Amino acid sequence: TRTDQTNAQRAGTRVTTVFPELQAYTTFESPNWRCRVGDFSTREEANEYLNKLRESRLAQGAIVVKSEVLIYK
């Protein structure tokens, strides 16, 4: 629904406001809207940010998922 899409987008905005170094991606994966945050090269790096998100209370139900990312150096 439009509400689910808005909620996913707002989640990304909240995270990038607190952590401007991260990029947020909102996508639709039937039947759900998803918000993915960050482009991490290792699971350890992703887990570090997940802990920071949890400490700032921005990670309700957040998990680390494996996906393809573009890393620019």
N, CA, C and O atoms as a DFTB+ gen file, in Angstrom:
292 C
 N C O
     1  1       0.834      -1.188       0.000
     2  2       0.000       0.000       0.000
     3  2       0.877       1.249       0.000
     4  3       2.082       1.188       0.240
     5  1       0.252       2.349      -0.268
     6  2       0.971       3.622      -0.269
     7  2       1.535       3.906       1.129
     8  3       2.627       4.461       1.250
     9  1       0.809       3.534       2.176
    10  2       1.287       3.747       3.546
    11  2       2.562       2.962       3.808
    12  3       3.493       3.478       4.427
    13  1       2.612       1.721       3.343
    14  2       3.816       0.897       3.518
    15  2       5.003       1.507       2.794
    16  3       6.118       1.514       3.315
    17  1       4.764       2.020       1.591
    18  2       5.821       2.664       0.835
    19  2       6.333       3.895       1.579
    20  3       7.540       4.104       1.694
    21  1       5.417       4.696       2.077
    22  2       5.788       5.902       2.822
    23  2       6.572       5.546       4.075
    24  3       7.559       6.207       4.396
    25  1       6.147       4.513       4.782
    26  2       6.856       4.088       5.998
    27  2       8.277       3.633       5.686
    28  3       9.205       3.951       6.429
    29  1       8.455       2.893       4.597
    30  2       9.796       2.436       4.206
    31  2      10.677       3.634       3.847
    32  3      11.846       3.683       4.229
    33  1      10.123       4.589       3.119
    34  2      10.887       5.785       2.751
    35  2      11.249       6.609       3.986
    36  3      12.366       7.115       4.092
    37  1      10.321       6.740       4.901
    38  2      10.588       7.488       6.140
    39  2      11.665       6.814       6.976
    40  3      12.486       7.492       7.594
    41  1      11.669       5.489       6.999
    42  2      12.708       4.767       7.739
    43  2      14.075       5.103       7.174
    44  3      15.020       5.350       7.924
    45  1      14.181       5.112       5.857
    46  2      15.447       5.466       5.216
    47  2      15.859       6.891       5.523
    48  3      17.035       7.161       5.766
    49  1      14.911       7.797       5.514
    50  2      15.201       9.205       5.820
    51  2      15.673       9.376       7.251
    52  3      16.608      10.134       7.511
    53  1      15.031       8.674       8.190
    54  2      15.449       8.766       9.596
    55  2      16.882       8.278       9.762
    56  3      17.677       8.904      10.464
    57  1      17.212       7.171       9.124
    58  2      18.565       6.614       9.248
    59  2      19.587       7.554       8.629
    60  3      20.622       7.823       9.240
    61  1      19.319       8.061       7.425
    62  2      20.309       8.916       6.767
    63  2      20.427      10.285       7.423
    64  3      21.428      10.977       7.239
    65  1      19.423      10.676       8.178
    66  2      19.531      11.922       8.944
    67  2      20.524      11.756      10.087
    68  3      21.330      12.647      10.354
    69  1      20.463      10.615      10.756
    70  2      21.363      10.338      11.883
    71  2      22.733       9.885      11.382
    72  3      23.757      10.215      11.982
    73  1      22.753       9.132      10.287
    74  2      23.997       8.607       9.719
    75  2      24.104       9.054       8.255
    76  3      23.843       8.259       7.352
    77  1      24.483      10.314       8.010
    78  2      24.508      10.829       6.628
    79  2      25.507      10.120       5.716
    80  3      25.431      10.261       4.495
    81  1      26.423       9.373       6.279
    82  2      27.390       8.639       5.457
    83  2      26.775       7.393       4.817
    84  3      27.386       6.783       3.940
    85  1      25.581       7.015       5.247
    86  2      24.908       5.839       4.695
    87  2      23.936       6.234       3.595
    88  3      23.397       7.340       3.585
    89  1      23.728       5.321       2.686
    90  2      22.752       5.490       1.605
    91  2      21.565       4.586       1.914
    92  3      21.752       3.457       2.367
    93  1      20.342       5.069       1.674
    94  2      19.141       4.260       1.892
    95  2      18.509       3.911       0.550
    96  3      18.469       4.734      -0.364
    97  1      18.019       2.684       0.446
    98  2      17.390       2.190      -0.775
    99  2      16.011       1.637      -0.421
   100  3      15.900       0.713       0.384
   101  1      14.975       2.191      -1.011
   102  2      13.618       1.712      -0.786
   103  2      13.187       0.943      -2.031
   104  3      13.225       1.467      -3.144
   105  1      12.777      -0.306      -1.826
   106  2      12.377      -1.156      -2.948
   107  2      11.105      -1.915      -2.607
   108  3      10.741      -2.066      -1.441
   109  1      10.447      -2.382      -3.642
   110  2       9.263      -3.213      -3.465
   111  2       9.618      -4.641      -3.817
   112  3      10.013      -4.936      -4.945
   113  1       9.473      -5.529      -2.838
   114  2       9.662      -6.964      -3.035
   115  2       8.357      -7.617      -2.627
   116  3       8.092      -7.810      -1.440
   117  1       7.553      -7.953      -3.602
   118  2       6.185      -8.399      -3.378
   119  2       6.095      -9.408      -2.239
   120  3       6.812     -10.408      -2.243
   121  1       5.252      -9.167      -1.296
   122  2       4.240      -8.124      -1.204
   123  2       4.650      -6.949      -0.304
   124  3       3.784      -6.202       0.152
   125  1       5.943      -6.772      -0.043
   126  2       6.379      -5.789       0.950
   127  2       7.287      -4.711       0.383
   128  3       8.027      -4.939      -0.575
   129  1       7.218      -3.534       0.990
   130  2       8.190      -2.477       0.747
   131  2       9.330      -2.686       1.717
   132  3       9.105      -2.988       2.889
   133  1      10.559      -2.528       1.239
   134  2      11.761      -2.739       2.057
   135  2      12.616      -1.488       2.039
   136  3      12.639      -0.742       1.060
   137  1      13.309      -1.277       3.125
   138  2      14.303      -0.213       3.200
   139  2      15.629      -0.863       3.554
   140  3      15.778      -1.458       4.621
   141  1      16.581      -0.744       2.656
   142  2      17.931      -1.259       2.907
   143  2      18.848      -0.064       3.072
   144  3      18.705       0.951       2.391
   145  1      19.789      -0.204       3.987
   146  2      20.665       0.923       4.313
   147  2      22.116       0.484       4.246
   148  3      22.494      -0.544       4.807
   149  1      22.929       1.280       3.551
   150  2      24.367       1.072       3.558
   151  2      24.879       0.182       2.444
   152  3      24.172      -0.673       1.910
   153  1      26.127       0.418       2.121
   154  2      26.874      -0.401       1.158
   155  2      28.126      -0.885       1.874
   156  3      29.149      -0.201       1.884
   157  1      28.040      -2.046       2.460
   158  2      29.130      -2.561       3.273
   159  2      29.877      -3.650       2.527
   160  3      29.272      -4.468       1.834
   161  1      31.183      -3.656       2.670
   162  2      31.968      -4.667       1.975
   163  2      32.118      -5.951       2.789
   164  3      32.473      -6.992       2.236
   165  1      31.854      -5.890       4.096
   166  2      31.942      -7.087       4.935
   167  2      30.733      -7.176       5.864
   168  3      30.100      -6.170       6.185
   169  1      30.431      -8.389       6.283
   170  2      29.346      -8.594       7.233
   171  2      29.673      -7.932       8.574
   172  3      28.779      -7.429       9.254
   173  1      30.949      -7.935       8.950
   174  2      31.360      -7.325      10.211
   175  2      31.061      -5.823      10.209
   176  3      30.564      -5.276      11.194
   177  1      31.368      -5.173       9.098
   178  2      31.082      -3.742       8.980
   179  2      29.568      -3.487       9.064
   180  3      29.133      -2.537       9.714
   181  1      28.786      -4.322       8.416
   182  2      27.330      -4.188       8.468
   183  2      26.821      -4.396       9.894
   184  3      25.940      -3.668      10.350
   185  1      27.370      -5.383      10.597
   186  2      26.953      -5.641      11.977
   187  2      27.306      -4.478      12.903
   188  3      26.554      -4.177      13.829
   189  1      28.445      -3.823      12.661
   190  2      28.813      -2.658      13.465
   191  2      27.752      -1.563      13.337
   192  3      27.343      -0.970      14.336
   193  1      27.310      -1.299      12.109
   194  2      26.277      -0.282      11.912
   195  2      24.929      -0.743      12.448
   196  3      24.152       0.068      12.952
   197  1      24.650      -2.019      12.345
   198  2      23.396      -2.527      12.906
   199  2      23.366      -2.257      14.406
   200  3      22.335      -1.850      14.941
   201  1      24.480      -2.480      15.083
   202  2      24.544      -2.185      16.518
   203  2      24.352      -0.698      16.794
   204  3      23.675      -0.329      17.754
   205  1      24.944       0.162      15.957
   206  2      24.760       1.605      16.116
   207  2      23.299       1.992      15.893
   208  3      22.757       2.834      16.608
   209  1      22.671       1.374      14.900
   210  2      21.256       1.650      14.638
   211  2      20.389       1.206      15.812
   212  3      19.443       1.897      16.190
   213  1      20.712       0.064      16.377
   214  2      19.947      -0.412      17.538
   215  2      20.126       0.508      18.741
   216  3      19.169       0.784      19.464
   217  1      21.360       0.985      18.955
   218  2      21.620       1.903      20.061
   219  2      20.840       3.203      19.899
   220  3      20.399       3.789      20.888
   221  1      20.667       3.656      18.660
   222  2      19.940       4.892      18.413
   223  2      18.436       4.652      18.240
   224  3      17.688       5.579      17.930
   225  1      18.000       3.410      18.438
   226  2      16.600       3.001      18.345
   227  2      16.001       3.195      16.950
   228  3      14.812       3.485      16.810
   229  1      16.832       3.032      15.927
   230  2      16.371       3.155      14.547
   231  2      16.228       1.811      13.857
   232  3      15.901       1.767      12.671
   233  1      16.463       0.712      14.566
   234  2      16.538      -0.590      13.910
   235  2      15.453      -1.550      14.379
   236  3      15.752      -2.683      14.757
   237  1      14.224      -1.119      14.359
   238  2      13.147      -2.013      14.761
   239  2      13.019      -3.132      13.741
   240  3      12.584      -2.902      12.612
   241  1      13.389      -4.321      14.128
   242  2      13.289      -5.473      13.238
   243  2      14.356      -5.537      12.162
   244  3      14.237      -6.334      11.232
   245  1      15.392      -4.721      12.262
   246  2      16.438      -4.704      11.234
   247  2      17.321      -5.934      11.338
   248  3      17.593      -6.436      12.429
   249  1      17.763      -6.409      10.181
   250  2      18.686      -7.531      10.097
   251  2      19.706      -7.227       9.003
   252  3      19.473      -6.368       8.153
   253  1      20.818      -7.923       9.028
   254  2      21.810      -7.813       7.967
   255  2      21.436      -8.822       6.891
   256  3      21.220     -10.000       7.175
   257  1      21.364      -8.345       5.649
   258  2      21.062      -9.232       4.525
   259  2      22.179      -9.138       3.496
   260  3      22.759      -8.075       3.278
   261  1      22.462     -10.252       2.880
   262  2      23.489     -10.299       1.851
   263  2      22.875      -9.847       0.527
   264  3      21.813     -10.319       0.121
   265  1      23.566      -8.925      -0.130
   266  2      23.117      -8.478      -1.450
   267  2      24.299      -7.906      -2.212
   268  3      25.359      -7.654      -1.641
   269  1      24.105      -7.706      -3.506
   270  2      25.156      -7.095      -4.314
   271  2      25.171      -5.604      -4.072
   272  3      24.125      -4.954      -4.085
   273  1      26.351      -5.063      -3.853
   274  2      26.505      -3.631      -3.680
   275  2      27.665      -3.153      -4.539
   276  3      28.556      -3.923      -4.898
   277  1      27.633      -1.877      -4.857
   278  2      28.730      -1.259      -5.598
   279  2      29.611      -0.524      -4.599
   280  3      29.134       0.332      -3.854
   281  1      30.878      -0.853      -4.584
   282  2      31.827      -0.209      -3.680
   283  2      32.761       0.642      -4.539
   284  3      33.474       0.130      -5.402
   285  1      32.742       1.937      -4.287
   286  2      33.624       2.860      -5.009
   287  2      34.751       3.267      -4.085
   288  3      34.515       3.688      -2.953
   289  1      35.967       3.144      -4.562
   290  2      37.121       3.515      -3.739
   291  2      37.909       4.581      -4.423
   292  3      38.924       5.035      -3.894
